[in-house]
C-alpha cells in the first residue's frame, strides 16, 4: 500500500485508540468556515494528491483529496469540460477534498446543481483507520445508502475524504453577461420569472441597484435570450473577472469579516436586514456588517430557510452566535447518532459543525 | 365487531394477527385495516412478481398522524413494517413480510399545492409521477424524472428508489429534483428534511433518505422542483451495424460536448421484440438502434440535431431519421418506453436487470451477456440508458418451469457481478430490494456494509422497517460466499442434485 496512505491510516488509528482529536486540513483556504476545532493534531491531506483517472467521454474525473482544485479545473478546461458547480477557491491552494467537504458552490449553483449532485463516489478514511469505498465512477448507482452525498458538506465530521469521483460537464459553447439597473424587489421578481422560462440563465446576482445575469449555452440560444431580455452586455473579460470575484469573495461586498449567508426560498421578498447581495436567483443572500444573530436566524427561519455566520469577525463571535443554523430536535438527534456510528470517539473535527458533533 | 382472523394461518400466527389487528384498529378506522386473504392478496408482490408473500396485515392510513401512531404501535409490538406506493418497483423492495404490516400510502394522493413562481410542487407520496407534470403543465412547467412506469408509479416510491428515467442524463435522478421531504421515523418522530431553499444546515440527510428503499422512514410529503418545459424536443433515430459502433457513437456525442436530453440504445433482439408491438418503424436490419433527443429553443435544437446527425454518420450509422413532429417523436420513444410490456408479449415472463457500467465497457459486457445466453439456455434482449451506462437486460423465461426460473436468476446474478467487475454497480435505478441483496456482498466489503447498518441503526434502531431488504447481513454474505465457491468447485455439475 501507498506509504502516504499507510501513514494517514496509522495516524488516525493512533488517534482513535488514544482518544485524540484530529483537525483535517487540505489547502487551508476554508479554515474560517465552521466553528473553531479544539484538536490535538492536524491531519494534513494535501500531500495525498493526484488525478487518478479522467475519462472525458465518460464525464468522470477521479482524484485524491489533496489535488489542487486549480489543477483539476485546468485539466478539465483542456478537454472543454468543467466542474459545473463552480466551486470557490477563496485563495490559492484550495484542494478538491476541501471543496467536497465544505460543499460550497459558486454562481452556477442554482442552474447546474449542488456539489453533492456531482459526487459519484468517495473513498473515505474512517475513524478506525479503515479505507471504505462508496458509490463509484458511474452516473447511476442506487446500491446502498448514498454515503458519498452524505460526506459532501459534512465538514470532515464523518471521516477523511481520500478520493472522490465527480461527474463533470462540457463547458458552455458561449457566455454573455448582461446588466440591468433595478431595485431589490423588482430584481427578485424578475429572477424568479426568468427561472420559470426556458432561458439559458447560468448565474444571477443583484447588488447595489444592479442586476447582473450570465447566459450560457449554444450561440443560438444566447442570441435569442439576449433579444428577449435586453440589458447591457459586459465585455467578456470584465464579466469573467466579476463572476470570479463573487465566487472567491474578493468582491468588496463579500470581502468582509462578519458575513452572513442566508439560504432562502428564491421567492422570499426583501428582508430589510441591511446591505444585501443576492445570488442564485434569490435563493442565496449575503448580509455584511454587524447584524444581531438572533434577528438574522429568525428572519431566515420565518421565510423557510436558514442562516450561516459564514465568516465571523472573531472566534468569540463564532462561539457566541454559532455558525450553522440550529437543527430541530429530532434532526439533531439523528445527527448525533450518525456521528456516533461513524466516529464514536470523536476523532474527526469535533465541534466544527455543531458543538456536540 | 368482526373477529379479525384468517383461515389457513397456523394457530400462533392467527393469534398474533388478531392481536395486531385489534391494536391497529385502535389507531385507524376499521376500513383502513385489511387482513382477510381476499383483501391482502393484491399486495403480495410488487413489480417483481418472482417474489410473493402475503402480509399479515395491510394498513392504508389517511393522515400523517395515523402513520406516526401505526409506527409507534408497531415498534412497541415488534412488528415489521414494509412501505408501499403503487407497487411498480422492480426489485422486490415492497415485498411484504409474513409477520409484518404492509403500509400502503395509496390514500396520500393529494397535490397539496403547485407554486409556479417558486417552481415547486408540494405533493403527498401517493401522487403519481405523471400527475405532477400534468398539474404543473398549465404553468409551462414539469417534473423532470420520467421512469417508464410514470403513468402508474408514485412519487413516494420514486423517492424510496431514487428513480431515474430516459431523461436523467441531462435532468438528473429523483435526488436531483426533490427539494424537501417529511419523513416519519420508526419512533414516530417527524423529520422535516430539506426545504424550498437550495440547501439545509447540517448533514445532507435528505440525500440519504432518497434511495433508502423504505429502510429509514416513511415519507409523508415531498416537495419537488419543477422546471420549464423546453420549447421544442426532437429525436434522432440511428441504426448501426454493431453495438460497438453504436457505443462509439454515444462516446463521440458526449466527447463533442453535447448532453442530449435522452440517449437510449436497443439491441437487435429488443428492436425485434418491440416493433410488432408499437409499429414505430424501427430498422429491423440494425444490430443496434440509438435514440438521441435534443431539447431547448428551436434554434438550439436545430443546431444540435445537425451536429448529432453528423457524428452518427461519421460513426457509420446505416440509417438516420429525425422526428418531424411531436407525434413522431413520441412514436420513436414508444418502442423504448414499452420494451417491458413488449417482452411480456413474446415470453411468458421476463426478468429485468439494472446494472450500470462505465460506457467504455459496453462491448465487453454485451458480448459476455451473449455468451451467458448460451450458458443458461435463455434469451436476453438489451435496452440501455446509453448516456449514463445503465443496462436493462431483459431475460426471457417461463415462470412455470422451475428450472428456467433458477437459470434466469443465476443469469441475472452473473450479469450483475460482471457489472461490478468492470467498475460498475448492481443497480442503477431499480434498487436492491429483496432481489439483489446477495450481489451487495459482491459490491461492498464487510466494513462498508457495517457503515450502512450504522446509518440504518441511527434512523431505525429497532430494525423493523423493511427488514431483510437492501443491506445484507454478515451471515447472509457468508452463506452466499459459500454457495458461490461451491458452484465453481463442485464436481460433476451436470448430475442433478437435491
HADDOCK unambig.tbl for C-alpha pairs under 7 A between the chains (distance, minus, plus):
assign (segid A and resid 56 and name CA) (segid B and resid 255 and name CA) 6.29 0.50 0.50
assign (segid A and resid 57 and name CA) (segid B and resid 251 and name CA) 5.32 0.50 0.50
assign (segid A and resid 57 and name CA) (segid B and resid 254 and name CA) 5.53 0.50 0.50
assign (segid A and resid 57 and name CA) (segid B and resid 255 and name CA) 4.56 0.50 0.50
assign (segid A and resid 58 and name CA) (segid B and resid 359 and name CA) 6.69 0.50 0.50
assign (segid A and resid 117 and name CA) (segid B and resid 176 and name CA) 6.38 0.50 0.50
assign (segid A and resid 132 and name CA) (segid B and resid 448 and name CA) 5.94 0.50 0.50
assign (segid A and resid 136 and name CA) (segid B and resid 424 and name CA) 6.98 0.50 0.50
assign (segid A and resid 138 and name CA) (segid B and resid 356 and name CA) 6.78 0.50 0.50
assign (segid A and resid 138 and name CA) (segid B and resid 357 and name CA) 6.45 0.50 0.50
assign (segid A and resid 138 and name CA) (segid B and resid 358 and name CA) 5.90 0.50 0.50
assign (segid A and resid 138 and name CA) (segid B and resid 424 and name CA) 6.21 0.50 0.50
assign (segid A and resid 139 and name CA) (segid B and resid 388 and name CA) 5.57 0.50 0.50
assign (segid A and resid 140 and name CA) (segid B and resid 356 and name CA) 6.62 0.50 0.50
assign (segid A and resid 140 and name CA) (segid B and resid 388 and name CA) 6.80 0.50 0.50
assign (segid A and resid 140 and name CA) (segid B and resid 390 and name CA) 6.90 0.50 0.50
assign (segid A and resid 140 and name CA) (segid B and resid 428 and name CA) 4.61 0.50 0.50
assign (segid A and resid 140 and name CA) (segid B and resid 429 and name CA) 6.64 0.50 0.50
assign (segid A and resid 141 and name CA) (segid B and resid 425 and name CA) 6.16 0.50 0.50
assign (segid A and resid 141 and name CA) (segid B and resid 427 and name CA) 5.86 0.50 0.50
assign (segid A and resid 141 and name CA) (segid B and resid 428 and name CA) 4.31 0.50 0.50
assign (segid A and resid 141 and name CA) (segid B and resid 429 and name CA) 6.65 0.50 0.50
assign (segid A and resid 142 and name CA) (segid B and resid 211 and name CA) 6.32 0.50 0.50
assign (segid A and resid 142 and name CA) (segid B and resid 427 and name CA) 5.69 0.50 0.50
assign (segid A and resid 142 and name CA) (segid B and resid 428 and name CA) 5.49 0.50 0.50
assign (segid A and resid 142 and name CA) (segid B and resid 429 and name CA) 5.88 0.50 0.50
assign (segid A and resid 142 and name CA) (segid B and resid 431 and name CA) 5.71 0.50 0.50
assign (segid A and resid 143 and name CA) (segid B and resid 426 and name CA) 6.66 0.50 0.50
assign (segid A and resid 143 and name CA) (segid B and resid 427 and name CA) 5.70 0.50 0.50
assign (segid A and resid 143 and name CA) (segid B and resid 431 and name CA) 6.40 0.50 0.50
assign (segid A and resid 143 and name CA) (segid B and resid 432 and name CA) 6.07 0.50 0.50
assign (segid A and resid 144 and name CA) (segid B and resid 452 and name CA) 6.89 0.50 0.50
assign (segid A and resid 144 and name CA) (segid B and resid 470 and name CA) 6.61 0.50 0.50
assign (segid A and resid 144 and name CA) (segid B and resid 471 and name CA) 6.71 0.50 0.50
assign (segid A and resid 145 and name CA) (segid B and resid 208 and name CA) 5.83 0.50 0.50
assign (segid A and resid 145 and name CA) (segid B and resid 211 and name CA) 6.79 0.50 0.50
assign (segid A and resid 145 and name CA) (segid B and resid 212 and name CA) 5.80 0.50 0.50
assign (segid A and resid 145 and name CA) (segid B and resid 452 and name CA) 6.55 0.50 0.50
assign (segid A and resid 146 and name CA) (segid B and resid 207 and name CA) 6.70 0.50 0.50
assign (segid A and resid 146 and name CA) (segid B and resid 208 and name CA) 5.56 0.50 0.50
assign (segid A and resid 149 and name CA) (segid B and resid 207 and name CA) 6.46 0.50 0.50
assign (segid A and resid 150 and name CA) (segid B and resid 203 and name CA) 6.38 0.50 0.50
assign (segid A and resid 150 and name CA) (segid B and resid 204 and name CA) 5.38 0.50 0.50
assign (segid A and resid 150 and name CA) (segid B and resid 205 and name CA) 6.80 0.50 0.50
assign (segid A and resid 150 and name CA) (segid B and resid 207 and name CA) 6.77 0.50 0.50
assign (segid A and resid 150 and name CA) (segid B and resid 208 and name CA) 6.64 0.50 0.50
assign (segid A and resid 153 and name CA) (segid B and resid 203 and name CA) 6.77 0.50 0.50
assign (segid A and resid 154 and name CA) (segid B and resid 203 and name CA) 5.65 0.50 0.50
assign (segid A and resid 170 and name CA) (segid B and resid 257 and name CA) 4.90 0.50 0.50
assign (segid A and resid 192 and name CA) (segid B and resid 117 and name CA) 6.24 0.50 0.50
assign (segid A and resid 192 and name CA) (segid B and resid 118 and name CA) 6.79 0.50 0.50
assign (segid A and resid 193 and name CA) (segid B and resid 117 and name CA) 6.62 0.50 0.50
assign (segid A and resid 196 and name CA) (segid B and resid 119 and name CA) 6.56 0.50 0.50
assign (segid A and resid 196 and name CA) (segid B and resid 227 and name CA) 6.68 0.50 0.50
assign (segid A and resid 196 and name CA) (segid B and resid 228 and name CA) 5.38 0.50 0.50
assign (segid A and resid 197 and name CA) (segid B and resid 228 and name CA) 5.37 0.50 0.50
assign (segid A and resid 198 and name CA) (segid B and resid 228 and name CA) 5.41 0.50 0.50
assign (segid A and resid 198 and name CA) (segid B and resid 229 and name CA) 6.74 0.50 0.50
assign (segid A and resid 198 and name CA) (segid B and resid 230 and name CA) 5.75 0.50 0.50
assign (segid A and resid 218 and name CA) (segid B and resid 300 and name CA) 6.30 0.50 0.50
assign (segid A and resid 220 and name CA) (segid B and resid 299 and name CA) 5.59 0.50 0.50
assign (segid A and resid 220 and name CA) (segid B and resid 300 and name CA) 5.59 0.50 0.50
assign (segid A and resid 221 and name CA) (segid B and resid 297 and name CA) 6.41 0.50 0.50
assign (segid A and resid 221 and name CA) (segid B and resid 299 and name CA) 6.63 0.50 0.50
assign (segid A and resid 221 and name CA) (segid B and resid 300 and name CA) 5.57 0.50 0.50
assign (segid A and resid 263 and name CA) (segid B and resid 197 and name CA) 5.80 0.50 0.50
assign (segid A and resid 263 and name CA) (segid B and resid 198 and name CA) 6.77 0.50 0.50
assign (segid A and resid 263 and name CA) (segid B and resid 199 and name CA) 6.79 0.50 0.50
assign (segid A and resid 264 and name CA) (segid B and resid 197 and name CA) 4.54 0.50 0.50
assign (segid A and resid 265 and name CA) (segid B and resid 196 and name CA) 4.95 0.50 0.50
assign (segid A and resid 265 and name CA) (segid B and resid 197 and name CA) 4.17 0.50 0.50
assign (segid A and resid 266 and name CA) (segid B and resid 118 and name CA) 6.58 0.50 0.50
assign (segid A and resid 266 and name CA) (segid B and resid 197 and name CA) 6.74 0.50 0.50
assign (segid A and resid 267 and name CA) (segid B and resid 118 and name CA) 5.79 0.50 0.50
assign (segid A and resid 283 and name CA) (segid B and resid 197 and name CA) 6.05 0.50 0.50
assign (segid A and resid 283 and name CA) (segid B and resid 198 and name CA) 6.62 0.50 0.50
assign (segid A and resid 304 and name CA) (segid B and resid 195 and name CA) 6.89 0.50 0.50
assign (segid A and resid 304 and name CA) (segid B and resid 196 and name CA) 6.98 0.50 0.50
assign (segid A and resid 305 and name CA) (segid B and resid 195 and name CA) 6.86 0.50 0.50
assign (segid A and resid 305 and name CA) (segid B and resid 197 and name CA) 5.77 0.50 0.50
assign (segid A and resid 306 and name CA) (segid B and resid 200 and name CA) 7.00 0.50 0.50
assign (segid A and resid 306 and name CA) (segid B and resid 201 and name CA) 6.98 0.50 0.50
assign (segid A and resid 324 and name CA) (segid B and resid 201 and name CA) 6.20 0.50 0.50
assign (segid A and resid 325 and name CA) (segid B and resid 201 and name CA) 5.91 0.50 0.50
assign (segid A and resid 330 and name CA) (segid B and resid 189 and name CA) 6.80 0.50 0.50
assign (segid A and resid 330 and name CA) (segid B and resid 191 and name CA) 6.35 0.50 0.50
assign (segid A and resid 331 and name CA) (segid B and resid 191 and name CA) 6.11 0.50 0.50
assign (segid A and resid 334 and name CA) (segid B and resid 458 and name CA) 6.09 0.50 0.50
assign (segid A and resid 334 and name CA) (segid B and resid 459 and name CA) 6.52 0.50 0.50
assign (segid A and resid 337 and name CA) (segid B and resid 458 and name CA) 5.07 0.50 0.50
assign (segid A and resid 338 and name CA) (segid B and resid 455 and name CA) 6.30 0.50 0.50
assign (segid A and resid 338 and name CA) (segid B and resid 458 and name CA) 5.54 0.50 0.50
assign (segid A and resid 341 and name CA) (segid B and resid 454 and name CA) 5.30 0.50 0.50
